[in-house]
Amino acid sequence: MASPLQSLVNDDSRYLKSFQLFLERSSEHQCMRDFIHQQLPDILASIGNGKSHLNVIGVGSGAGEIDLEMLSELRQKHPGVTVDNEVVEPSSQQLHVYKVSVAQKKDIDYISFTWNKMTASEFEEHWKEKKPTKKADFIHMIQMLYYVKDPGATISFFQSLLDKNGKLLIILVSGRSGWGKLWRTHRQELCTPDLSQCVTTEDIKRILDSKGVRYQSYELPSQMDITECFTEGDEEGELLLDFLTEVLNFSKTASPELKADVLKLLRQPDCSVESEGRVVFNNNLEAIVIDQQP
């Protein structure tokens, strides 16, 4: 009898190790950077309403590499502004890396950083207790809506914080990605509602459409080499399988049937292509941009 499956996010150290390997094996950050440098500048150009001070909130900022690139683009579109940047991130390890990057970076004295070691829902509670009148000009939630109990309610809360002309940016895996196929097929076995939702942009757009919320969306093509997943006992393959399934020690704790089904699915054309002896997973993302509530 296989032991009950545990969520990978229960083990911060293994999660970060698998996430780092995922970044090395995928074009995830590159496709985000392409979006940040090509599409995001025009989106950021319209925020702020001519103000000399902008408020930014990063929800699930991780180690901050992507945050700092977005802040750089913001500065180029709004030269001379000062920025208050609220960082919301539950991992102390990731926050530490972010703080080190900030300390080493030059030319960011126009940004003041507020560090919030908390989850999105803890930040929401904290904000409601403080009842600040401050509004945000730009809020970004990158690859984090998997870790909230109610993605729709979380989006509504952060959208309510937007100032006039403010923008909320969400980046998640696309419903047309390999993740979408994997989660649609094995949602019941792999998704633990208390900790992680198998949510794609398809789900988010359905929620927004049902509420009549207008948005723009942008497809971000990305891929990941998962070849080692198919070599029994390969340490890196096991780490990648943990990341793909979001299950801690998936190879060791999943039933043989579930493991075989997942590995078979990962090789299917809906999930991956095989090229030059490598198995390349469809890691496409999608960006969704929401305006302030009318």
N, C-alpha and C positions, 0 to 999 in steps of 0.2 A: 504494500500500500504506500503510495507516494505521500510524503509529508505535505501539509498545506502550503501553497505557494505564498511567498512573502514578497512585498513590493521592494524593488531595488532602492527606492528612496529611504527605506528604513536603515540602510547602511551607507552613511555619508561618504566614507572612505572608498568603498567599492564603487559607489555611484560616480564619484569624481574620476576614479581611475578609468571606468568604462566610458565616461563622457569624454575624457581626454583622448582616448583611443578612437572614439567615434569622430572627433574633430580632425584627428590625423588622417583617418581613412575616408573622410567625406569632403565634399566641396561646400559644406553647410555655411561656414563663415564667409567663404568667397562669394557665394550667391547673395548673402546678406549685404556684403560690401558693395557688390555691383548695384544692388537696389539703393543702398544709402548714397552712393555717389552719382547715380543716374536718375532715379525717380524722386528720391526723398527731398532733394533741394527745392524742387518746385512746390512740393507739399508744405515744406517749412516756410517758404517765402510768404505765404498768406497769413501766418500766425502773428500774434502780438499786437496788431492794431496800432502800430507806431510807437509802442511803449519802449522805454529805455531799460526796463528790467523784465526778464522772462522767468517764469516758473516751470520747471521740468520735473516730472516724476518718472523714475525708472522702476518698473515692478518686475522682480525676478532678474536683477541686473547681472547676476553671476560675477565673473571676475572683471567685468567692465570694459572689455576690449571693444565691443560693439557700441556701448554707451558713449565712449570717448570719441569714436568716429562720428557718431550722430551729433554730438555736441560741437565737434569741429565744423561740420556742415552747417549747423545752426549759426555758428559765429560768422561763417562766410556770407550767409544770407542776411544776417543782422549784425553787421560790424558795429562795435561800440556799445552793445548792450551788456548788462551784467546778468548773470544767470544764477538762480537758486536751484540746485539739483538735489532732489530727494531720492535717495537710493534705498530701495526696499529689497532685501535679500536675506533669506533665513540661514544660509550657510556661512559660518564664521570663517572657514577656510577661504571661500570665494571672496568674502568681504575684505579679508586681509590682503589678498592678491590685488584687489581693486585699489585699496588704499596705498599699497606700495607703488602701483602704476601711477597714481595721482601724484605721489610725492616725487617721483622721478621725472614727471612730465613738465616741460617748460611751457610758458605762455598760456597757462590756464588760470591765472590769478583773477580773471573776471568771473570765475565760477566759485560759488560757495557750496560745499557738499554737506548734506545732512545724512548721517548713516543710520539706517533703521534695520537692525538685525531682527527681522520678523517676516512672517508670511504675509501674503496679500490680505487674507482675512483678518489677521492681527492688526495690520496697518489700518484697515477699514474701521475696526473697533476703536483703535487709538485715535483716529481722525474724528470719529463721531463723538468721542468723549471730550476732545479738545475744542470741537466746534470752531475751527478756524474759518475766517472769512476769505482766506487766500484761495484763489482759483489758479488752475494750471493752464499754461499755453500749449504744452506738448506732454503727452503721457505715452509711454511705450511699454508694451507687454509682449516680450519676445520669448517664445517657446516656454510659457509658464502656465497657460490655462489648463494644462493637464493636471495641475496640482491644486485645483480649487474644487470645492464640492459642487458649486453651482456657477458654471462659467457665465451664464446669462446674467445672473444677479451681480457678479463681479464686474462685468462689462458695464452694466447700468450704473453701478456705484461710481466707477472711475469716469464714465462719461459725464456724470453729474458734477464732477470737479472741474470740467473744462470751462475756461473763460471764453468770451466772445472770440470767434475765429479759431478757437483751440482745436487741436487734432489729437485723436487717440489712434495709435498704431498698434495693431496686433499682428504678430507673425506666428504661424503654426504650420504643421505639416498639411499639405494639400490633401483633399479628399481623393484626388486622382493619383496619389503616391502609393508606393508599396505599403507604407504604414496603413493607409486607408483600407487596402485589401486585407492586410493581416488582422486589423482590429475588427473589421466587419465580420470576418470569419471566426475569430477566436475571442470576441469581446467578453463572453461569459467566463472563459477560463483565465484570461490574462488581466482583465481590468478589475481593480479593487476600488469600488466607489468611494470609500473613505479617504483614499490616498491619491489615486491617480485615475483620471478619466481618459478613455480612449477617444479623444475628441480631435476632429480635424476641422479645417476651415469650412467644409461642407456643413457640419453641425452648427458652426457659429453663424454662417450665412442664413441657415434655416431659422435660427433663433432671432436674428436681426430682422429677417423678412417678416416673421410672425408679429414683431413689435412695430413694424413700419419704419425701422431705422434705416436711413440711407447710408450707403458706404461705397467706396471704390475698392477694387481688388486688383492685385498684381501677382501673376504667377512667377515663382522664383525657381528656375530649373536647378536641380542638385542631384548628386549621386553619391553612393558609398560602396566601397569594395568590401564585400562580406565573404570572400572566398574561404577564409579560415574557419568560418562557422561550420563548414561541412567536413572538417578534419576532426575526428573523434579525439577528445583529450587536449586539443590545442588551446593553450591558455588564452591567447588573444581572441580566438574564435569564441570561447566561452564568455569572455567579457563582452564581446559584441552581441552575442545572443542575449545576455542579460539586458543590454541596453535596448535591443530591438523589442524584447518582450516586456521590459520593465519589471522583470522578475529576478529576485536575488538568487544567484546560483541555479539558473534555469536548467542547465544540463544535468545537474545532480538531483534536483528536487521535482522536476516535472515527471509525469508518468511517461513511460516509453512511447505510448500511443500519441500523447500530446506533442512530445518532442519530435517524433517522426512526422506528424502532420504539419507542424510548424516548418520543419526543414524542407519538406516537400513543397509547401506553399511558397516559401522564400525563393524557390527556383523557378516558379511559374512566371510566364511573360507579364502578368499583371503586376508582379513585384520586382522582377530583375531581368537583366539581359546577360547572356554569357558572351564574353569577348576575349579572345586570345588566352583562353584558359582561366580567366577570372570571372567571378560572379559579381555583377554590379547592380546594386539595389537602387530603385527609384526613390530618392530622398527629396522629391520636389516639395518646396514650401509655397506658402501663399501669404501675401501681406494684405491686410484689410485696414483701410483708413476710415475712421468715423469722425464726423464733425460734432460740435457742441449740440446739445439737444435744442431744438427750435423752441 
